């Protein structure tokens, strides 16, 4: 059914506290890949990573433009986004 969205923008917190933003169709699989050292070059040198933020997007182009927008934010703004998401999370965002 169409109960889940096709794309997700996600943020990972790396071991050193830095944040990595990406987009994917399968967040859990992508996180496992990152932690297996098969993700982005950046996260490979900053393992382990923890999923701290997910945001549903209707399609790839929306996901990519949202990913780009988040990457323009300061570290502090990203933390605020994560915090707001955690505060409003009455129901889990992952299907």
N, CA, C and O atoms as CSV, one atom per row, in Angstrom:
chain,resi,resn,atom,element,x,y,z
A,1,UNK,N,N,0.820,-1.205,0.000
A,1,UNK,CA,C,0.000,0.000,0.000
A,1,UNK,C,C,0.855,1.256,0.000
A,1,UNK,O,O,2.084,1.188,0.023
A,2,UNK,N,N,0.198,2.384,-0.026
A,2,UNK,CA,C,0.909,3.661,-0.087
A,2,UNK,C,C,1.046,4.303,1.294
A,2,UNK,O,O,1.109,5.528,1.404
A,3,UNK,N,N,1.090,3.499,2.327
A,3,UNK,CA,C,1.121,4.094,3.660
A,3,UNK,C,C,2.496,4.646,4.018
A,3,UNK,O,O,2.630,5.421,4.965
A,4,UNK,N,N,3.523,4.246,3.257
A,4,UNK,CA,C,4.837,4.821,3.551
A,4,UNK,C,C,5.334,5.651,2.376
A,4,UNK,O,O,4.977,5.408,1.223
A,5,UNK,N,N,6.147,6.615,2.688
A,5,UNK,CA,C,6.677,7.507,1.656
A,5,UNK,C,C,7.832,6.826,0.943
A,5,UNK,O,O,8.386,5.840,1.430
A,6,UNK,N,N,8.190,7.370,-0.224
A,6,UNK,CA,C,9.215,6.697,-1.000
A,6,UNK,C,C,10.624,7.136,-0.637
A,6,UNK,O,O,11.578,6.381,-0.828
A,7,UNK,N,N,10.763,8.351,-0.115
A,7,UNK,CA,C,12.109,8.847,0.212
A,7,UNK,C,C,12.152,9.447,1.609
A,7,UNK,O,O,11.165,9.969,2.127
A,8,UNK,N,N,13.332,9.351,2.191
A,8,UNK,CA,C,13.578,9.930,3.508
A,8,UNK,C,C,14.828,10.794,3.462
A,8,UNK,O,O,15.826,10.442,2.832
A,9,UNK,N,N,14.752,11.930,4.142
A,9,UNK,CA,C,15.976,12.670,4.439
A,9,UNK,C,C,16.319,12.287,5.872
A,9,UNK,O,O,15.442,12.231,6.734
A,10,UNK,N,N,17.585,12.025,6.122
A,10,UNK,CA,C,17.968,11.574,7.463
A,10,UNK,C,C,19.239,12.279,7.914
A,10,UNK,O,O,20.026,12.765,7.102
A,11,UNK,N,N,19.418,12.321,9.228
A,11,UNK,CA,C,20.675,12.812,9.786
A,11,UNK,C,C,21.241,11.748,10.720
A,11,UNK,O,O,20.517,11.096,11.473
A,12,UNK,N,N,22.545,11.598,10.644
A,12,UNK,CA,C,23.263,10.688,11.525
A,12,UNK,C,C,24.165,11.510,12.430
A,12,UNK,O,O,24.763,12.494,11.994
A,13,UNK,N,N,24.263,11.105,13.691
A,13,UNK,CA,C,25.266,11.697,14.566
A,13,UNK,C,C,26.453,10.757,14.598
A,13,UNK,O,O,26.323,9.573,14.910
A,14,UNK,N,N,27.608,11.300,14.270
A,14,UNK,CA,C,28.819,10.495,14.243
A,14,UNK,C,C,29.455,10.441,15.627
A,14,UNK,O,O,29.065,11.168,16.540
A,15,UNK,N,N,30.441,9.562,15.758
A,15,UNK,CA,C,31.125,9.351,17.033
A,15,UNK,C,C,31.654,10.656,17.620
A,15,UNK,O,O,31.621,10.851,18.835
A,16,UNK,N,N,32.146,11.560,16.751
A,16,UNK,CA,C,32.727,12.813,17.249
A,16,UNK,C,C,31.686,13.919,17.440
A,16,UNK,O,O,32.035,15.060,17.742
A,17,UNK,N,N,30.391,13.570,17.260
A,17,UNK,CA,C,29.348,14.563,17.477
A,17,UNK,C,C,28.958,15.318,16.219
A,17,UNK,O,O,27.996,16.086,16.231
A,18,UNK,N,N,29.697,15.109,15.130
A,18,UNK,CA,C,29.331,15.779,13.883
A,18,UNK,C,C,28.083,15.127,13.299
A,18,UNK,O,O,27.740,13.996,13.641
A,19,UNK,N,N,27.414,15.853,12.417
A,19,UNK,CA,C,26.174,15.363,11.834
A,19,UNK,C,C,26.352,15.142,10.340
A,19,UNK,O,O,26.971,15.950,9.649
A,20,UNK,N,N,25.804,14.038,9.853
A,20,UNK,CA,C,25.848,13.721,8.431
A,20,UNK,C,C,24.414,13.687,7.919
A,20,UNK,O,O,23.560,13.030,8.514
A,21,UNK,N,N,24.144,14.385,6.826
A,21,UNK,CA,C,22.800,14.421,6.251
A,21,UNK,C,C,22.794,13.671,4.929
A,21,UNK,O,O,23.707,13.830,4.119
A,22,UNK,N,N,21.782,12.863,4.709
A,22,UNK,CA,C,21.659,12.146,3.456
A,22,UNK,C,C,20.200,11.885,3.139
A,22,UNK,O,O,19.311,12.261,3.903
A,23,UNK,N,N,19.957,11.236,2.003
A,23,UNK,CA,C,18.592,10.824,1.666
A,23,UNK,C,C,18.638,9.411,1.110
A,23,UNK,O,O,19.639,8.993,0.529
A,24,UNK,N,N,17.553,8.684,1.293
A,24,UNK,CA,C,17.522,7.279,0.921
A,24,UNK,C,C,16.080,6.807,0.837
A,24,UNK,O,O,15.174,7.476,1.334
A,25,UNK,N,N,15.863,5.653,0.210
A,25,UNK,CA,C,14.536,5.051,0.210
A,25,UNK,C,C,14.373,4.124,1.418
A,25,UNK,O,O,13.249,3.767,1.772
A,26,UNK,N,N,15.470,3.735,2.045
A,26,UNK,CA,C,15.416,2.766,3.142
A,26,UNK,C,C,16.409,3.170,4.228
A,26,UNK,O,O,17.594,2.842,4.166
A,27,UNK,N,N,15.896,3.890,5.219
A,27,UNK,CA,C,16.772,4.463,6.248
A,27,UNK,C,C,17.497,3.388,7.049
A,27,UNK,O,O,18.699,3.490,7.292
A,28,UNK,N,N,16.755,2.350,7.459
A,28,UNK,CA,C,17.385,1.335,8.308
A,28,UNK,C,C,18.497,0.604,7.563
A,28,UNK,O,O,19.550,0.313,8.131
A,29,UNK,N,N,18.255,0.312,6.289
A,29,UNK,CA,C,19.279,-0.356,5.505
A,29,UNK,C,C,20.489,0.557,5.315
A,29,UNK,O,O,21.636,0.118,5.410
A,30,UNK,N,N,20.215,1.831,5.045
A,30,UNK,CA,C,21.312,2.774,4.829
A,30,UNK,C,C,22.152,2.933,6.093
A,30,UNK,O,O,23.380,2.989,6.020
A,31,UNK,N,N,21.496,3.006,7.248
A,31,UNK,CA,C,22.247,3.123,8.512
A,31,UNK,C,C,23.133,1.913,8.734
A,31,UNK,O,O,24.284,2.041,9.153
A,32,UNK,N,N,22.590,0.740,8.451
A,32,UNK,CA,C,23.381,-0.482,8.607
A,32,UNK,C,C,24.594,-0.438,7.679
A,32,UNK,O,O,25.690,-0.850,8.058
A,33,UNK,N,N,24.386,0.068,6.455
A,33,UNK,CA,C,25.504,0.192,5.514
A,33,UNK,C,C,26.562,1.155,6.038
A,33,UNK,O,O,27.759,0.872,5.986
A,34,UNK,N,N,26.099,2.307,6.548
A,34,UNK,CA,C,27.051,3.271,7.112
A,34,UNK,C,C,27.879,2.608,8.212
A,34,UNK,O,O,29.105,2.715,8.225
A,35,UNK,N,N,27.200,1.924,9.132
A,35,UNK,CA,C,27.911,1.345,10.264
A,35,UNK,C,C,28.759,0.141,9.875
A,35,UNK,O,O,29.657,-0.256,10.617
A,36,UNK,N,N,28.476,-0.440,8.714
A,36,UNK,CA,C,29.308,-1.536,8.211
A,36,UNK,C,C,30.526,-0.978,7.467
A,36,UNK,O,O,31.351,-1.734,6.953
A,37,UNK,N,N,30.626,0.363,7.418
A,37,UNK,CA,C,31.750,0.975,6.727
A,37,UNK,C,C,31.557,1.025,5.222
A,37,UNK,O,O,32.513,1.229,4.474
A,38,UNK,N,N,30.304,0.837,4.772
A,38,UNK,CA,C,30.021,0.837,3.338
A,38,UNK,C,C,29.246,2.079,2.892
A,38,UNK,O,O,28.810,2.166,1.745
A,39,UNK,N,N,29.080,3.034,3.803
A,39,UNK,CA,C,28.344,4.249,3.452
A,39,UNK,C,C,29.255,5.289,2.847
A,39,UNK,O,O,30.215,4.960,2.151
A,40,UNK,N,N,28.955,6.534,3.111
A,40,UNK,CA,C,29.744,7.640,2.574
A,40,UNK,C,C,31.170,7.617,3.121
A,40,UNK,O,O,31.426,7.118,4.217
A,41,UNK,N,N,32.073,8.159,2.342
A,41,UNK,CA,C,33.474,8.230,2.771
A,41,UNK,C,C,33.584,8.952,4.111
A,41,UNK,O,O,34.384,8.577,4.969
A,42,UNK,N,N,32.753,10.012,4.280
A,42,UNK,CA,C,32.815,10.783,5.521
A,42,UNK,C,C,32.480,9.916,6.729
A,42,UNK,O,O,33.217,9.913,7.715
A,43,UNK,N,N,31.368,9.179,6.656
A,43,UNK,CA,C,30.965,8.417,7.844
A,43,UNK,C,C,31.908,7.251,8.118
A,43,UNK,O,O,32.039,6.827,9.267
A,44,UNK,N,N,32.572,6.722,7.080
A,44,UNK,CA,C,33.509,5.614,7.299
A,44,UNK,C,C,34.584,5.955,8.316
A,44,UNK,O,O,35.029,5.091,9.071
A,45,UNK,N,N,35.007,7.234,8.336
A,45,UNK,CA,C,36.065,7.614,9.269
A,45,UNK,C,C,35.509,8.184,10.576
A,45,UNK,O,O,36.268,8.657,11.422
A,46,UNK,N,N,34.175,8.138,10.737
A,46,UNK,CA,C,33.547,8.718,11.929
A,46,UNK,C,C,32.579,7.746,12.597
A,46,UNK,O,O,31.592,8.163,13.204
A,47,UNK,N,N,32.863,6.457,12.486
A,47,UNK,CA,C,31.948,5.453,13.049
A,47,UNK,C,C,32.118,5.313,14.554
A,47,UNK,O,O,33.185,5.659,15.060
A,48,UNK,N,N,31.130,4.828,15.299
A,48,UNK,CA,C,29.822,4.449,14.764
A,48,UNK,C,C,28.916,5.670,14.593
A,48,UNK,O,O,29.174,6.730,15.163
A,49,UNK,N,N,27.865,5.510,13.809
A,49,UNK,CA,C,26.895,6.587,13.634
A,49,UNK,C,C,25.557,6.161,14.227
A,49,UNK,O,O,25.234,4.975,14.279
A,50,UNK,N,N,24.786,7.148,14.672
A,50,UNK,CA,C,23.463,6.918,15.246
A,50,UNK,C,C,22.452,7.718,14.447
A,50,UNK,O,O,22.673,8.893,14.155
A,51,UNK,N,N,21.346,7.087,14.094
A,51,UNK,CA,C,20.282,7.801,13.398
A,51,UNK,C,C,19.586,8.740,14.379
A,51,UNK,O,O,19.070,8.295,15.403
A,52,UNK,N,N,19.569,10.033,14.071
A,52,UNK,CA,C,18.955,10.984,15.002
A,52,UNK,C,C,17.788,11.747,14.389
A,52,UNK,O,O,17.072,12.449,15.103
A,53,UNK,N,N,17.580,11.624,13.074
A,53,UNK,CA,C,16.523,12.411,12.451
A,53,UNK,C,C,16.071,11.770,11.155
A,53,UNK,O,O,16.895,11.356,10.340
A,54,UNK,N,N,14.756,11.687,10.962
A,54,UNK,CA,C,14.212,11.252,9.673
A,54,UNK,C,C,13.067,12.167,9.301
A,54,UNK,O,O,12.331,12.645,10.164
A,55,UNK,N,N,12.924,12.403,8.026
A,55,UNK,CA,C,11.868,13.284,7.534
A,55,UNK,C,C,11.357,12.713,6.212
A,55,UNK,O,O,12.129,12.559,5.266
A,56,UNK,N,N,10.056,12.398,6.141
A,56,UNK,CA,C,9.527,11.796,4.916
A,56,UNK,C,C,9.461,12.791,3.762
A,56,UNK,O,O,9.165,13.969,3.962
A,57,UNK,N,N,9.735,12.314,2.571
A,57,UNK,CA,C,9.636,13.138,1.359
A,57,UNK,C,C,8.887,12.339,0.297
A,57,UNK,O,O,9.022,11.118,0.228
A,58,UNK,N,N,8.096,13.027,-0.533
A,58,UNK,CA,C,7.265,12.308,-1.507
A,58,UNK,C,C,8.032,11.692,-2.673
A,58,UNK,O,O,7.583,10.708,-3.261
A,59,UNK,N,N,9.187,12.267,-3.011
A,59,UNK,CA,C,9.927,11.749,-4.157
A,59,UNK,C,C,11.393,12.157,-4.064
A,59,UNK,O,O,11.797,12.888,-3.159
A,60,UNK,N,N,12.183,11.666,-5.028
A,60,UNK,CA,C,13.625,11.858,-4.967
A,60,UNK,C,C,14.018,13.327,-5.059
A,60,UNK,O,O,14.898,13.779,-4.327
A,61,UNK,N,N,13.368,14.081,-5.960
A,61,UNK,CA,C,13.782,15.476,-6.119
A,61,UNK,C,C,13.478,16.285,-4.860
A,61,UNK,O,O,14.266,17.147,-4.471
A,62,UNK,N,N,12.335,16.012,-4.220
A,62,UNK,CA,C,12.025,16.673,-2.948
A,62,UNK,C,C,13.056,16.320,-1.892
A,62,UNK,O,O,13.518,17.177,-1.138
A,63,UNK,N,N,13.409,15.039,-1.851
A,63,UNK,CA,C,14.387,14.581,-0.861
A,63,UNK,C,C,15.736,15.257,-1.082
A,63,UNK,O,O,16.383,15.691,-0.129
A,64,UNK,N,N,16.157,15.346,-2.341
A,64,UNK,CA,C,17.461,15.946,-2.628
A,64,UNK,C,C,17.480,17.433,-2.312
A,64,UNK,O,O,18.475,17.939,-1.794
A,65,UNK,N,N,16.388,18.147,-2.616
A,65,UNK,CA,C,16.397,19.581,-2.319
A,65,UNK,C,C,16.317,19.819,-0.815
A,65,UNK,O,O,16.907,20.773,-0.307
A,66,UNK,N,N,15.591,18.959,-0.097
A,66,UNK,CA,C,15.520,19.088,1.358
A,66,UNK,C,C,16.870,18.744,1.992
A,66,UNK,O,O,17.313,19.405,2.931
A,67,UNK,N,N,17.513,17.700,1.465
A,67,UNK,CA,C,18.850,17.326,1.953
A,67,UNK,C,C,19.812,18.505,1.778
A,67,UNK,O,O,20.587,18.830,2.677
A,68,UNK,N,N,19.745,19.135,0.604
A,68,UNK,CA,C,20.612,20.295,0.341
A,68,UNK,C,C,20.318,21.429,1.323
A,68,UNK,O,O,21.235,22.056,1.853
A,69,UNK,N,N,19.022,21.687,1.562
A,69,UNK,CA,C,18.629,22.764,2.479
A,69,UNK,C,C,19.157,22.503,3.885
A,69,UNK,O,O,19.671,23.413,4.537
A,70,UNK,N,N,19.033,21.267,4.350
A,70,UNK,CA,C,19.519,20.930,5.693
A,70,UNK,C,C,21.029,21.091,5.763
A,70,UNK,O,O,21.559,21.539,6.780
A,71,UNK,N,N,21.730,20.730,4.688
A,71,UNK,CA,C,23.186,20.842,4.689
A,71,UNK,C,C,23.656,22.301,4.773
A,71,UNK,O,O,24.791,22.569,5.165
A,72,UNK,N,N,22.773,23.242,4.403
A,72,UNK,CA,C,23.137,24.658,4.508
A,72,UNK,C,C,22.981,25.193,5.937
A,72,UNK,O,O,23.493,26.265,6.262
A,73,UNK,N,N,22.277,24.449,6.779
A,73,UNK,CA,C,22.048,24.906,8.150
A,73,UNK,C,C,23.335,24.815,8.960
A,73,UNK,O,O,24.221,24.015,8.660
A,74,UNK,N,N,23.422,25.646,9.989
A,74,UNK,CA,C,24.536,25.531,10.928
A,74,UNK,C,C,24.338,24.282,11.783
A,74,UNK,O,O,23.245,23.718,11.830
A,75,UNK,N,N,25.388,23.864,12.449
A,75,UNK,CA,C,25.302,22.708,13.345
A,75,UNK,C,C,24.217,22.942,14.393
A,75,UNK,O,O,23.440,22.037,14.698
A,76,UNK,N,N,24.164,24.157,14.943
A,76,UNK,CA,C,23.173,24.483,15.966
A,76,UNK,C,C,21.748,24.383,15.413
A,76,UNK,O,O,20.850,23.883,16.091
A,77,UNK,N,N,21.545,24.857,14.189
A,77,UNK,CA,C,20.211,24.783,13.573
A,77,UNK,C,C,19.799,23.335,13.325
A,77,UNK,O,O,18.630,22.979,13.473
A,78,UNK,N,N,20.772,22.503,12.944
A,78,UNK,CA,C,20.481,21.086,12.750
A,78,UNK,C,C,20.068,20.447,14.075
A,78,UNK,O,O,19.135,19.646,14.124
A,79,UNK,N,N,20.776,20.811,15.150
A,79,UNK,CA,C,20.431,20.266,16.464
A,79,UNK,C,C,19.019,20.681,16.865
A,79,UNK,O,O,18.287,19.892,17.462
A,80,UNK,N,N,18.634,21.912,16.542
A,80,UNK,CA,C,17.281,22.386,16.854
A,80,UNK,C,C,16.235,21.601,16.068
A,80,UNK,O,O,15.175,21.264,16.596
A,81,UNK,N,N,16.537,21.316,14.817
A,81,UNK,CA,C,15.645,20.523,13.981
A,81,UNK,C,C,15.449,19.132,14.590
A,81,UNK,O,O,14.326,18.636,14.676
A,82,UNK,N,N,16.547,18.516,15.008
A,82,UNK,CA,C,16.496,17.190,15.633
A,82,UNK,C,C,15.680,17.248,16.925
A,82,UNK,O,O,14.857,16.370,17.185
A,83,UNK,N,N,15.915,18.290,17.733
A,83,UNK,CA,C,15.216,18.426,19.008
A,83,UNK,C,C,13.713,18.617,18.799
A,83,UNK,O,O,12.900,18.003,19.489
A,84,UNK,N,N,13.352,19.480,17.835
A,84,UNK,CA,C,11.929,19.703,17.547
A,84,UNK,C,C,11.262,18.422,17.090
A,84,UNK,O,O,10.129,18.124,17.468
A,85,UNK,N,N,11.980,17.668,16.272
A,85,UNK,CA,C,11.450,16.406,15.784
A,85,UNK,C,C,11.239,15.432,16.943
A,85,UNK,O,O,10.229,14.729,16.997
A,86,UNK,N,N,12.191,15.396,17.861
A,86,UNK,CA,C,12.081,14.497,19.022
A,86,UNK,C,C,10.918,14.923,19.913
A,86,UNK,O,O,10.191,14.080,20.439
A,87,UNK,N,N,10.744,16.230,20.080
A,87,UNK,CA,C,9.668,16.739,20.928
A,87,UNK,C,C,8.289,16.399,20.371
A,87,UNK,O,O,7.356,16.118,21.124
A,88,UNK,N,N,8.171,16.428,19.044
A,88,UNK,CA,C,6.866,16.223,18.434
A,88,UNK,C,C,6.594,14.766,18.091
A,88,UNK,O,O,5.558,14.441,17.511
A,89,UNK,N,N,7.515,13.902,18.446
A,89,UNK,CA,C,7.409,12.517,18.024
A,89,UNK,C,C,6.503,11.699,18.961
A,89,UNK,O,O,6.978,10.949,19.815
A,90,UNK,N,N,5.200,11.865,18.776
A,90,UNK,CA,C,4.250,11.044,19.528
A,90,UNK,C,C,4.192,9.660,18.932
A,90,UNK,O,O,4.006,8.670,19.640
A,91,UNK,N,N,4.354,9.596,17.612
A,91,UNK,CA,C,4.385,8.296,16.938
A,91,UNK,C,C,5.702,8.229,16.174
A,91,UNK,O,O,6.178,9.247,15.671
A,92,UNK,N,N,6.286,7.055,16.083
A,92,UNK,CA,C,7.547,6.903,15.362
A,92,UNK,C,C,7.394,7.325,13.909
A,92,UNK,O,O,6.334,7.123,13.316
A,93,UNK,N,N,8.436,7.909,13.327
A,93,UNK,CA,C,8.343,8.338,11.939
A,93,UNK,C,C,8.661,7.204,10.976
A,93,UNK,O,O,8.231,7.239,9.823
A,94,UNK,N,N,9.397,6.211,11.422
A,94,UNK,CA,C,9.696,5.094,10.522
A,94,UNK,C,C,8.489,4.179,10.466
A,94,UNK,O,O,7.832,3.966,11.485
A,95,UNK,N,N,8.181,3.631,9.292
A,95,UNK,CA,C,7.030,2.734,9.150
A,95,UNK,C,C,7.201,1.457,9.973
A,95,UNK,O,O,6.322,0.595,9.965
